[in-house]
Amino acid sequence: MEHKEANLLNESLGLDSNNNFYGRFVLVEDTVDTSAAFVLHHILNRTFSSHPSSSVIFLALSNTFSHYDRILRKIGCNLAAQRDNNRFFFIDLLMLQFPDEGKSKHNGFAAVFEKIETLIKALPQDNMKCVTIMIDDISFLQLAANGSSDHVLDFLHYCYTLTSEYGCAFVALDHRDIYLNEDKPDIILEMEHLADVLVKAEPLATGLAKDVHGQLMVFIKQHGISPVKIHNFHFKIKENSIECFYPGTKI
């Protein structure tokens, strides 16, 4: 069931009936205090409900399948059924760990990417452009690669190329305040540069509030220039939905 409270989020992300969400890279950034995992949950739910041929390849580094299945059921989406219907492909990378220094980490990422591309190519030709590739935590990729930013960036670049090669959507979540020694690490800088849509979840500047859990800022890239902010709204996460509203409009 599509909740009217989420229409603002749908419009800002391009999740509309014309499917112009596909072919783009959406980078979601959050903080320790304000999680944006709900944006991934919302995109998953909306993707399956908006097009009968849509499918999702989900790279899980943060949580198990049962975790996502439980959350998505609350908002009206049965991931187990979508998996059984070959519309949801869950790649469990929770135990992903590449070799120590001196051995090739590239082969590990190459195997993951090969699996993604194999899944896409196995789909009917008309369905290839209705695929969303989703990564639930970029930061864990770097942990799995023993801190190797270069290999992570190469892998993310390969995933990004699929948006143009097959017309897929690419959605990734990263935590921008976990990098203690750098203001803007290379991974964040490069991903922000590549992103067509940048979503930032932040706590309220005024501090904690009972009826507002945080604010979302959505930036859209326009023809290679600096991103232009087009939406800035507050959100509240409910048991079965997300409520989004402009500041000062909630009664």
KAURMO-V96842 format. One record per residue. N is the residue number from 1. PHI is phi in degrees with one decimal (none if undefined). OMEGA is omega in whole degrees, -180 to 180 (NA if undefined). Layout:
BEGIN
N PHI OMEGA
N PHI OMEGA
END
This chain:
BEGIN
1 none -179
2 -88.5 -177
3 -90.7 -176
4 -64.5 179
5 -64.6 -177
6 -91.5 -178
7 -57.9 180
8 -62.2 178
9 -68.4 177
10 -57.3 -176
11 -64.6 -177
12 -68.9 -180
13 -88.9 -177
14 84.0 180
15 -86.6 -177
16 -116.7 -176
17 -67.6 -179
18 -87.7 178
19 56.6 179
20 -76.2 174
21 -69.6 -177
22 -72.3 -177
23 84.4 -178
24 -125.8 177
25 -108.9 179
26 -110.0 178
27 -103.6 179
28 -109.2 179
29 -118.2 177
30 -135.9 179
31 -130.1 178
32 -59.6 -177
33 -77.4 -176
34 -134.4 -179
35 -75.2 176
36 -111.6 179
37 -58.9 -179
38 -62.9 178
39 -66.6 177
40 -63.2 179
41 -60.2 -179
42 -66.1 179
43 -63.5 177
44 -57.4 -178
45 -61.3 -177
46 -68.2 -180
47 -61.8 -178
48 -70.8 -176
49 -86.4 -173
50 -91.6 -175
51 -150.3 -177
52 -68.1 -179
53 -103.1 -176
54 -72.4 177
55 -146.0 -178
56 -130.6 171
57 -106.0 -170
58 -109.7 177
59 -95.8 -173
60 -100.4 176
61 -117.3 -173
62 -111.9 -176
63 -142.9 -178
64 -80.9 176
65 -60.3 -178
66 -61.4 177
67 -61.2 -179
68 -70.5 179
69 -62.3 180
70 -64.7 -179
71 -67.4 -177
72 -67.7 177
73 -61.3 -180
74 -65.5 -179
75 -107.1 169
76 96.9 -178
77 -129.6 -180
78 -98.2 -177
79 -66.5 179
80 -61.6 178
81 -66.6 179
82 -64.9 177
83 -65.4 -179
84 -66.4 179
85 -91.2 180
86 59.3 174
87 -113.0 179
88 -125.1 -178
89 -113.2 -175
90 -99.7 179
91 -102.9 -176
92 -80.4 -180
93 -114.9 -177
94 -59.3 -179
95 -102.3 -178
96 -62.6 179
97 -151.1 -178
98 -92.0 -176
99 -59.9 177
100 -71.7 -179
101 -54.6 180
102 98.9 176
103 -114.6 -174
104 -75.8 173
105 -89.7 -176
106 -59.4 -177
107 -61.1 178
108 -64.4 178
109 -66.5 179
110 -61.2 180
111 -66.2 178
112 -65.5 -180
113 -64.4 178
114 -61.2 178
115 -65.4 177
116 -60.5 -177
117 -66.7 178
118 -63.6 178
119 -63.5 -180
120 -64.7 -177
121 -66.8 179
122 -78.2 180
123 -77.2 172
124 -55.9 -175
125 -52.4 -177
126 -70.2 -176
127 -92.1 -176
128 -63.0 -179
129 -85.3 179
130 -115.4 -179
131 -104.9 172
132 -115.4 175
133 -98.1 -173
134 -129.2 175
135 -117.8 -173
136 -86.2 179
137 -168.0 180
138 -62.5 -175
139 -60.3 179
140 -72.8 174
141 -61.8 -180
142 -68.2 176
143 -64.4 -180
144 -63.7 -179
145 -91.5 178
146 56.3 176
147 82.9 -178
148 -80.5 -180
149 -66.2 -177
150 -61.7 -179
151 -69.3 177
152 -64.5 179
153 -62.4 178
154 -59.7 -179
155 -62.7 -180
156 -65.6 176
157 -62.1 178
158 -61.0 178
159 -62.8 180
160 -62.8 -179
161 -62.7 -179
162 -68.0 179
163 -66.1 178
164 -92.4 -177
165 -71.3 -177
166 -119.0 -177
167 78.0 -179
168 -74.4 167
169 -95.4 178
170 -127.3 -177
171 -125.6 -179
172 -141.1 179
173 -109.7 176
174 -138.3 180
175 -108.2 -170
176 -80.6 -178
177 -110.1 179
178 -96.7 -179
179 -91.3 -169
180 -76.6 -171
181 -96.2 -177
182 -135.2 176
183 -70.0 180
184 -139.6 180
185 -63.7 -175
186 -57.9 -177
187 -62.2 -180
188 -65.0 180
189 -59.2 -177
190 -70.1 180
191 -67.3 177
192 -64.4 178
193 -66.7 -177
194 -79.4 -171
195 -63.4 171
196 -80.3 178
197 -131.8 178
198 -116.5 -180
199 -113.3 180
200 -117.1 175
201 -103.1 -177
202 -138.4 173
203 -69.8 177
204 -66.2 178
205 -63.5 -179
206 -87.8 179
207 97.8 -177
208 -65.6 177
209 -138.0 -176
210 -65.7 -173
211 -103.8 180
212 -134.7 -176
213 -94.7 179
214 164.1 178
215 -127.5 177
216 -114.9 172
217 -117.6 -178
218 -115.8 -180
219 -115.4 179
220 -115.2 177
221 -79.0 -179
222 -127.5 172
223 54.2 173
224 80.5 179
225 -88.7 -180
226 -59.8 -179
227 -57.6 179
228 -111.3 -180
229 -74.3 179
230 -117.0 180
231 -140.7 173
232 -145.6 -175
233 -142.3 179
234 -92.8 178
235 -141.3 173
236 -135.6 -179
237 -90.9 178
238 -101.0 -178
239 -61.9 -175
240 -123.4 -177
241 -166.6 175
242 -120.6 176
243 -107.4 179
244 -118.7 -177
245 -158.8 178
246 -74.2 180
247 -54.2 178
248 86.8 -177
249 -100.8 -179
250 -80.7 -180
251 -97.8 NA
END
